[in-house]
């Protein structure tokens, strides 16, 4: 049996960048050669393919066996990454056997926002939409984008509104008039009284 790496042999300890965005989590081993399976937190994990140095943080859950691979944040080289159905598969530097890969279950993968490829015209990273103020064509405030749900047809903005409850607004041209990242706003064709 191959021993798991010591905390100093897996990645380089450091401080998570201030603009770090959680892109996914390791959900287990893939095969016997140390690859890991990754569940992406959004439908836009392409930044994982573009950037070859990832930040990892330990699992948050206090249940289960004590996590001993590393403390705090570490930066690690991603040697390969590819899509595998609904998940992603990656090979990380220093992880060469199934046991070590499995021991990383629950680890969160981060990238600095500055490392993301620039989106195309009228394309947005979900992380950039979270927290934007939403108002309709009549300038009525509808709330703040709190989350984005992936559905089969189109992503849906979950707009938190204390007065009327959450609005579920499809992120399609029929309802989204304008996204202004500089102003921090989204203008929509939606009424406050619409039921979701």
C-alpha positions in Angstrom: 0.0 0.0 0.0 1.3 3.5 -0.8 1.2 5.9 2.0 -0.7 9.2 1.8 1.4 12.3 1.4 2.2 14.3 4.5 0.8 17.8 4.9 4.0 19.3 3.5 4.1 17.1 0.4 0.7 17.9 -1.0 0.7 21.4 -2.5 2.3 24.6 -1.3 0.7 26.2 1.8 -0.4 29.8 1.4 -3.2 32.3 1.8 -6.3 32.0 -0.3 -6.5 34.9 -2.8 -9.0 37.7 -1.8 -10.8 37.2 -5.1 -11.0 33.4 -4.8 -14.1 31.7 -6.2 -15.1 28.2 -5.2 -15.6 26.3 -8.5 -16.1 22.7 -7.3 -15.4 20.0 -4.8 -13.6 16.7 -5.0 -16.1 13.9 -4.6 -13.8 10.9 -4.7 -11.3 8.9 -6.6 -11.5 8.1 -10.3 -9.8 4.8 -11.2 -6.7 3.5 -9.5 -4.0 5.9 -10.6 -4.8 8.9 -8.4 -7.2 10.9 -10.5 -10.0 12.7 -8.7 -13.7 13.2 -9.6 -14.9 16.8 -9.3 -18.4 18.1 -8.9 -18.6 21.6 -10.4 -20.5 24.3 -8.4 -21.8 25.9 -11.6 -22.4 25.1 -15.3 -19.3 27.2 -16.2 -16.3 25.3 -14.9 -14.2 26.1 -17.9 -11.8 28.1 -15.8 -10.7 24.8 -14.3 -9.4 23.8 -17.8 -7.6 27.1 -18.4 -5.7 27.4 -15.1 -3.1 24.9 -14.1 -2.6 26.0 -10.5 -5.6 25.5 -8.2 -6.2 26.4 -4.6 -7.6 23.7 -2.3 -9.1 24.0 1.2 -10.1 21.2 3.6 -13.6 19.8 3.9 -15.8 22.0 6.2 -17.8 19.1 7.7 -16.8 18.1 11.2 -18.2 14.6 10.7 -16.3 11.6 9.5 -12.6 10.9 9.9 -10.2 13.8 10.7 -8.8 15.4 7.5 -5.0 15.1 7.7 -3.8 15.9 4.1 -3.2 19.6 4.8 -4.2 22.6 7.0 -5.6 25.8 5.6 -5.2 26.6 1.9 -2.7 25.0 -0.4 -1.9 25.7 -4.0 -1.4 22.6 -6.2 -0.6 22.0 -9.8 -3.4 20.5 -11.9 -1.6 18.2 -14.4 -4.7 17.3 -16.5 -8.4 18.0 -16.3 -11.2 16.8 -18.6 -15.0 16.5 -18.7 -16.5 13.1 -17.7 -20.3 13.2 -18.1 -21.7 15.5 -15.5 -18.5 15.6 -13.5 -14.8 16.5 -14.2 -11.8 14.3 -13.7 -8.4 15.7 -12.8 -4.9 14.5 -12.0 -3.2 16.6 -9.3 0.5 16.8 -8.6 1.5 14.6 -5.7 -1.6 12.4 -5.9 -0.7 9.2 -7.6 -2.8 6.4 -6.0 -6.5 5.8 -5.4 -6.2 5.9 -1.6 -4.7 9.4 -1.6 -7.3 10.6 -4.2 -10.1 9.2 -2.1 -8.7 10.9 1.0 -9.3 14.3 -0.7 -13.1 13.8 -0.8 -14.8 17.0 0.3 -11.9 19.3 -0.6 -13.0 22.6 -2.2 -11.3 23.8 -5.3 -10.8 27.6 -5.7 -9.4 29.9 -8.4 -8.8 33.6 -8.3 -11.5 35.4 -10.3 -8.6 37.2 -12.1 -7.6 33.9 -13.6 -10.9 33.3 -15.4 -10.9 33.6 -19.2 -12.7 36.7 -20.4 -16.4 35.8 -21.2 -17.7 36.5 -24.7 -20.1 39.3 -25.6 -23.4 38.9 -23.6 -21.9 36.1 -21.6 -21.4 36.2 -17.8 -19.9 34.1 -15.1 -22.5 33.1 -12.6 -20.2 34.3 -9.8 -20.4 37.8 -11.3 -24.2 37.9 -11.2 -24.5 36.9 -7.5 -25.2 40.0 -5.5 -26.5 42.2 -8.3 -29.5 44.4 -7.7 -32.5 43.5 -9.8 -35.1 46.0 -11.0 -37.8 45.8 -13.6 -38.5 48.2 -16.6 -40.5 50.4 -14.3 -37.5 50.8 -12.0 -39.3 48.8 -9.2 -36.6 47.0 -7.1 -37.2 43.2 -7.1 -34.3 42.2 -4.9 -30.8 40.8 -5.1 -29.5 37.8 -7.1 -28.8 35.2 -4.4 -28.3 32.1 -6.5 -28.6 30.7 -10.0 -30.2 27.4 -10.7 -29.4 25.3 -13.7 -32.5 23.8 -15.3 -32.8 21.9 -18.5 -34.1 24.8 -20.5 -32.1 27.8 -19.2 -30.4 29.1 -16.0 -32.8 30.7 -13.6 -31.9 33.7 -11.4 -33.1 33.3 -7.8 -33.8 36.9 -6.8 -34.2 37.3 -3.0 -37.1 39.8 -2.2 -38.2 40.2 1.4 -41.6 41.8 0.4 -42.7 39.2 -2.1 -40.5 36.2 -1.6 -38.0 34.9 -4.1 -38.5 35.6 -7.8 -37.4 32.8 -10.2 -36.5 34.6 -13.4 -35.2 32.6 -16.4 -31.9 34.0 -17.6 -33.1 34.4 -21.3 -33.4 37.4 -23.6 -37.2 37.4 -23.2 -36.9 38.4 -19.5 -33.4 39.9 -19.1 -33.1 43.3 -20.7 -29.7 44.4 -19.5 -26.8 43.3 -17.2 -24.6 46.1 -16.0 -21.7 44.7 -14.0 -20.2 48.1 -13.5 -23.4 49.5 -11.9 -24.2 46.2 -10.2 -27.7 45.9 -11.7 -29.9 43.6 -13.8 -32.9 45.1 -15.6 -35.7 42.6 -16.3 -39.1 42.3 -17.8 -40.8 41.0 -14.7 -43.4 42.3 -12.2 -43.1 42.2 -8.5 -46.4 40.3 -8.1 -45.5 37.5 -10.5 -45.9 34.1 -8.7 -43.1 31.6 -9.2 
